[in-house]
Amino acid sequence: MPRAGEADVIPAPRIVDAHFHLWNLDENYYPWLVDHDRKSLVGDVSTLRRNYLVADYLRDAGSLNVVAGVHIQAEHDHRDPVRETRWLQRVADDKASRGFPQAIVADADFARADVEAILEQHCAFANTRGVRHALHRRLDQTPPYDPLLDPAWTRNFPLLRTYGLSFDLQLFPQQAAAAVALVRANPDVQFILTHAAMPFARDAGGRALWRRCIRDYAAHPNVAIKISGFGGYDPAWNAESIDPIVSEVIEAFTPARCILASNYPVEGIVKSYAEIWSVFFRYFAAYSADEREMLFWRNAARFYRLRI
């Protein structure tokens, strides 16, 4: 818990933003943004329905010492996931981009017959570091589909090890048992839970389930976790309101396996970029200098294999 009266006066010397997005609606297709009949955890996406380019991100970062960023696939057209990676590498190679994004976490559906070819194409780009395939995305379709319960998906998942890629694990707590089994079966793959393992259910039963799954994940040394994504269920989040979640995460994973991230521009629906990091500065002000460095940049650099 942050100490009473502490201000955001002890920022980390550096920030590696471990979860942000870019999109170009003129060049690429993002169904959740442009198809008005699509459901999204984000809710009202109207303010996001515009190009968000690296110049916008650097403007929003302002004077903060953000030295690198990890781009997480932005639910681009799943029929052609490599197109987004190709575009992002071109962005990163542009001198005006200052190297952003230094790491790319791409999309790949392991149930596809051509998934190995897709992974190979992703890896042709220098900044590719991992894969995120949102595992909760099709639970509300008829019939529901959970990739973790699809034998073809789990059978192909070890291809990540072949290509030296990490996996960003985004799913609901009720999917945790199957996810932990996947983690156990793939000890050589680095898993990174997104958005504090998504504690969206705020009733007593939902909180208890989330606490149990956090400990189940943390029992495996190849799992790390991002502290981010609070705006999806708490638009007014601050250093005090996030403590019940962050304190549980830190206790389970220790600072050595926790990463801070903005989830921008999605989190921008409720907070500016500077406000997000100001909350983190305040919350972690009482931590040691070494712990703050781990949380704000060193862990992200390690898990996403960045040279900083």
C-alpha positions as CSV (number, residue, x, y, z in Angstrom):
1,M,0.0,0.0,0.0
2,P,1.4,3.5,-0.8
3,R,2.3,5.5,2.3
4,A,-0.1,8.3,3.2
5,G,0.9,11.6,1.7
6,E,3.5,10.2,-0.7
7,A,3.6,12.0,-4.1
8,D,4.9,11.0,-7.5
9,V,8.3,12.4,-6.8
10,I,10.5,9.3,-7.1
11,P,10.0,8.2,-10.7
12,A,12.0,5.2,-12.0
13,P,15.0,6.3,-14.0
14,R,13.6,4.6,-17.0
15,I,10.3,3.2,-18.3
16,V,9.8,0.3,-20.6
17,D,6.1,0.3,-21.4
18,A,5.3,-3.4,-21.6
19,H,1.9,-3.1,-23.2
20,F,0.8,-0.5,-25.7
21,H,-0.9,-0.4,-29.1
22,L,-0.7,1.5,-32.4
23,W,-3.2,1.3,-35.3
24,N,-3.6,2.8,-38.7
25,L,-7.2,2.6,-39.8
26,D,-6.2,3.8,-43.3
27,E,-3.8,1.0,-43.9
28,N,-5.0,-1.9,-41.8
29,Y,-8.2,-3.6,-40.7
30,Y,-9.2,-3.8,-37.0
31,P,-12.7,-5.3,-36.8
32,W,-13.3,-4.4,-33.2
33,L,-12.7,-0.7,-34.0
34,V,-14.4,-0.2,-37.3
35,D,-17.2,-2.9,-37.3
36,H,-19.9,-1.3,-35.2
37,D,-21.5,-4.7,-34.4
38,R,-18.5,-6.1,-32.6
39,K,-18.5,-6.6,-28.9
40,S,-15.5,-5.5,-26.9
41,L,-14.3,-5.5,-23.3
42,V,-13.4,-1.9,-23.9
43,G,-17.0,-0.9,-24.1
44,D,-17.5,2.4,-26.0
45,V,-14.6,2.5,-28.5
46,S,-15.8,5.7,-30.3
47,T,-13.0,7.8,-28.9
48,L,-10.5,5.1,-30.2
49,R,-11.8,5.0,-33.7
50,R,-9.0,7.1,-35.2
51,N,-5.5,6.5,-36.2
52,Y,-3.1,6.1,-33.3
53,L,0.4,6.3,-34.7
54,V,3.9,6.3,-33.1
55,A,3.9,10.2,-33.3
56,D,0.8,10.2,-31.2
57,Y,2.3,7.8,-28.7
58,L,5.5,9.8,-28.3
59,R,3.5,13.0,-27.9
60,D,1.4,11.4,-25.1
61,A,4.6,10.0,-23.4
62,G,5.9,13.6,-23.4
63,S,8.8,14.2,-21.0
64,L,8.5,10.8,-19.3
65,N,11.7,8.7,-19.7
66,V,10.1,6.0,-21.8
67,V,13.1,4.2,-23.4
68,A,11.3,1.4,-25.1
69,G,7.9,0.0,-25.7
70,V,6.3,-3.5,-26.3
71,H,3.6,-3.4,-28.9
72,I,0.9,-6.0,-28.2
73,Q,-1.1,-7.0,-31.3
74,A,-4.2,-4.8,-31.6
75,E,-6.7,-7.4,-32.8
76,H,-5.9,-6.8,-36.4
77,D,-7.6,-8.8,-39.1
78,H,-7.1,-12.4,-37.9
79,R,-7.2,-13.7,-41.5
80,D,-3.9,-11.9,-42.1
81,P,-2.0,-11.5,-38.8
82,V,1.4,-11.0,-40.4
83,R,0.3,-7.8,-42.1
84,E,0.2,-6.0,-38.7
85,T,3.7,-7.2,-37.9
86,R,5.0,-6.1,-41.3
87,W,3.6,-2.6,-40.7
88,L,4.9,-2.3,-37.2
89,Q,8.5,-3.3,-38.2
90,R,8.3,-0.6,-40.9
91,V,7.2,1.9,-38.3
92,A,10.1,0.9,-36.0
93,D,12.6,1.2,-38.7
94,D,11.6,4.8,-39.5
95,K,14.1,7.1,-37.8
96,A,11.3,9.4,-36.7
97,S,9.9,6.6,-34.6
98,R,13.0,6.5,-32.3
99,G,12.9,2.7,-32.5
100,F,9.3,2.3,-31.2
101,P,8.1,-0.4,-31.0
102,Q,11.3,-2.1,-29.9
103,A,9.4,-5.3,-29.3
104,I,6.4,-6.7,-31.2
105,V,4.0,-9.3,-29.7
106,A,2.1,-10.7,-32.7
107,D,-1.0,-12.7,-33.2
108,A,-1.1,-16.4,-34.1
109,D,-4.0,-18.9,-33.8
110,F,-2.5,-22.3,-33.0
111,A,-5.6,-24.1,-34.3
112,R,-4.8,-23.0,-37.8
113,A,-3.2,-25.5,-40.1
114,D,-0.7,-22.9,-41.3
115,V,0.3,-21.7,-37.9
116,E,3.9,-22.7,-38.2
117,A,4.2,-20.7,-41.5
118,I,2.6,-17.7,-39.7
119,L,5.1,-17.9,-36.9
120,E,8.0,-18.2,-39.3
121,Q,6.8,-15.1,-41.1
122,H,6.4,-13.1,-37.9
123,C,10.0,-14.1,-36.9
124,A,11.3,-12.7,-40.2
125,F,10.9,-9.3,-38.6
126,A,13.7,-8.2,-36.2
127,N,11.5,-6.9,-33.4
128,T,9.2,-9.9,-33.0
129,R,9.4,-11.3,-29.5
130,G,6.2,-13.1,-28.8
131,V,2.6,-14.0,-29.4
132,R,-0.7,-12.9,-27.9
133,H,-3.9,-14.7,-28.9
134,A,-6.7,-13.4,-26.7
135,L,-8.1,-16.6,-25.1
136,H,-11.4,-15.1,-23.9
137,R,-12.3,-13.5,-27.1
138,R,-14.7,-16.2,-28.4
139,L,-16.3,-17.4,-25.1
140,D,-19.5,-15.6,-25.8
141,Q,-20.1,-17.0,-29.3
142,T,-22.6,-19.8,-29.9
143,P,-21.3,-22.4,-29.2
144,P,-18.6,-21.0,-26.9
145,Y,-15.0,-21.6,-28.0
146,D,-12.0,-21.7,-25.7
147,P,-8.7,-22.4,-27.4
148,L,-7.3,-24.0,-24.2
149,L,-9.9,-26.8,-24.7
150,D,-9.1,-27.3,-28.4
151,P,-6.6,-30.3,-28.8
152,A,-5.3,-28.8,-32.1
153,W,-4.5,-25.5,-30.4
154,T,-2.7,-27.0,-27.5
155,R,-0.9,-29.5,-29.7
156,N,0.6,-26.7,-31.8
157,F,1.4,-24.4,-28.9
158,P,4.9,-25.8,-28.3
159,L,5.9,-24.3,-31.7
160,L,6.6,-21.2,-29.6
161,R,9.6,-22.9,-28.1
162,T,10.8,-23.8,-31.6
163,Y,10.8,-20.2,-32.6
164,G,12.0,-18.8,-29.2
165,L,8.8,-16.7,-28.6
166,S,7.0,-15.8,-25.4
167,F,3.3,-15.9,-24.9
168,D,1.1,-13.1,-23.5
169,L,-1.6,-14.9,-21.6
170,Q,-4.9,-12.9,-21.7
171,L,-7.9,-14.7,-20.3
172,F,-10.5,-14.7,-17.6
173,P,-9.9,-16.3,-14.2
174,Q,-12.5,-19.0,-14.9
175,Q,-10.1,-20.3,-17.6
176,A,-7.2,-20.6,-15.2
177,A,-7.3,-24.3,-14.6
178,A,-6.7,-25.1,-18.3
179,A,-4.2,-22.3,-18.6
180,V,-2.1,-23.6,-15.7
181,A,-2.1,-27.0,-17.3
182,L,-0.7,-25.3,-20.5
183,V,1.9,-23.6,-18.4
184,R,2.9,-26.8,-16.7
185,A,3.1,-28.6,-20.1
186,N,5.4,-25.9,-21.6
187,P,8.0,-25.1,-18.9
188,D,10.4,-23.7,-21.5
189,V,8.0,-21.0,-22.8
190,Q,7.9,-17.6,-21.0
191,F,4.3,-16.7,-20.2
192,I,3.3,-13.2,-19.3
193,L,-0.2,-12.6,-17.8
194,T,-1.8,-9.4,-19.1
195,H,-3.7,-6.9,-17.1
196,A,-3.2,-8.5,-13.6
197,A,-4.9,-11.7,-14.9
198,M,-8.1,-9.7,-15.5
199,P,-10.0,-9.4,-12.2
200,F,-13.1,-8.0,-13.9
201,A,-15.5,-9.8,-11.6
202,R,-15.7,-7.6,-8.4
203,D,-18.2,-9.7,-6.4
204,A,-16.8,-11.8,-3.5
205,G,-16.9,-15.0,-5.5
206,G,-15.1,-13.4,-8.4
207,R,-12.4,-11.9,-6.2
208,A,-11.8,-15.2,-4.5
209,L,-11.4,-17.1,-7.8
210,W,-9.0,-14.5,-9.0
211,R,-6.9,-14.7,-5.8
212,R,-6.7,-18.5,-6.2
213,C,-5.7,-18.4,-9.8
214,I,-3.0,-15.7,-9.1
215,R,-1.3,-18.1,-6.7
216,D,-1.7,-21.1,-9.1
217,Y,0.0,-19.1,-11.9
218,A,2.7,-17.8,-9.6
219,A,3.7,-21.3,-8.5
220,H,5.3,-21.7,-11.9
221,P,8.6,-19.8,-12.5
222,N,8.0,-19.4,-16.2
223,V,5.0,-17.0,-15.5
224,A,5.3,-13.2,-15.1
225,I,2.5,-10.7,-14.8
226,K,1.7,-7.2,-16.0
227,I,0.2,-4.7,-13.6
228,S,-2.1,-2.8,-16.0
229,G,-5.6,-2.5,-17.4
230,F,-7.5,-1.2,-14.4
231,G,-9.7,1.2,-16.5
232,G,-11.7,-1.7,-17.8
233,Y,-13.5,-2.1,-14.5
234,D,-12.6,1.0,-12.5
235,P,-12.6,4.2,-14.5
236,A,-11.5,6.3,-11.5
237,W,-8.6,4.0,-10.4
238,N,-5.9,5.4,-8.3
239,A,-3.1,4.3,-6.0
240,E,-5.5,3.5,-3.2
241,S,-8.1,1.7,-5.2
242,I,-5.7,-0.6,-7.0
243,D,-4.0,-1.8,-3.8
244,P,-6.2,-4.8,-3.2
245,I,-5.2,-6.1,-6.6
246,V,-1.6,-4.9,-6.8
247,S,-0.7,-6.1,-3.2
248,E,-2.0,-9.6,-4.0
249,V,0.0,-9.7,-7.3
250,I,3.2,-8.5,-5.7
251,E,2.9,-10.9,-2.8
252,A,2.3,-13.9,-5.2
253,F,4.9,-13.0,-7.9
254,T,7.4,-10.7,-6.0
255,P,8.7,-7.6,-7.8
256,A,11.1,-9.8,-9.8
257,R,8.2,-11.2,-11.9
258,C,6.0,-8.1,-12.2
259,I,5.9,-5.6,-15.0
260,L,4.2,-2.2,-15.3
261,A,2.4,-1.1,-18.5
262,S,0.2,1.6,-19.8
263,N,-2.3,-0.3,-22.1
264,Y,-2.4,2.9,-24.1
265,P,-4.3,4.3,-25.9
266,V,-7.1,2.0,-24.6
267,E,-6.5,3.1,-21.0
268,G,-6.6,6.7,-22.4
269,I,-10.4,6.4,-22.3
270,V,-10.2,7.1,-18.6
271,K,-6.7,8.5,-17.9
272,S,-3.9,10.4,-19.7
273,Y,-0.6,8.7,-20.3
274,A,1.1,10.8,-17.6
275,E,-1.7,10.1,-15.1
276,I,-1.2,6.4,-15.5
277,W,2.5,6.5,-14.7
278,S,1.9,9.1,-11.9
279,V,-0.3,6.5,-10.1
280,F,2.5,3.9,-10.5
281,F,5.1,6.4,-9.2
282,R,3.0,7.1,-6.2
283,Y,2.1,3.5,-5.5
284,F,5.7,2.2,-5.7
285,A,7.4,5.2,-4.1
286,A,8.2,3.3,-0.9
287,Y,9.8,0.4,-2.8
288,S,13.6,0.1,-3.0
289,A,15.4,1.6,-5.9
290,D,16.2,-1.9,-7.1
291,E,12.6,-3.0,-7.0
292,R,11.4,0.1,-8.8
293,E,13.9,-0.5,-11.6
294,M,12.7,-4.1,-11.9
295,L,9.1,-3.0,-12.1
296,F,9.4,0.0,-14.3
297,W,11.9,-1.3,-16.9
298,R,14.3,-4.2,-16.1
299,N,11.8,-7.0,-16.0
300,A,10.1,-5.9,-19.2
301,A,13.5,-5.7,-20.9
302,R,14.4,-9.2,-19.6
303,F,11.2,-11.0,-20.5
304,Y,10.9,-9.4,-23.9
305,R,14.7,-9.6,-24.6
306,L,15.4,-6.0,-25.2
307,R,18.9,-4.5,-25.1
308,I,18.5,-1.3,-23.1
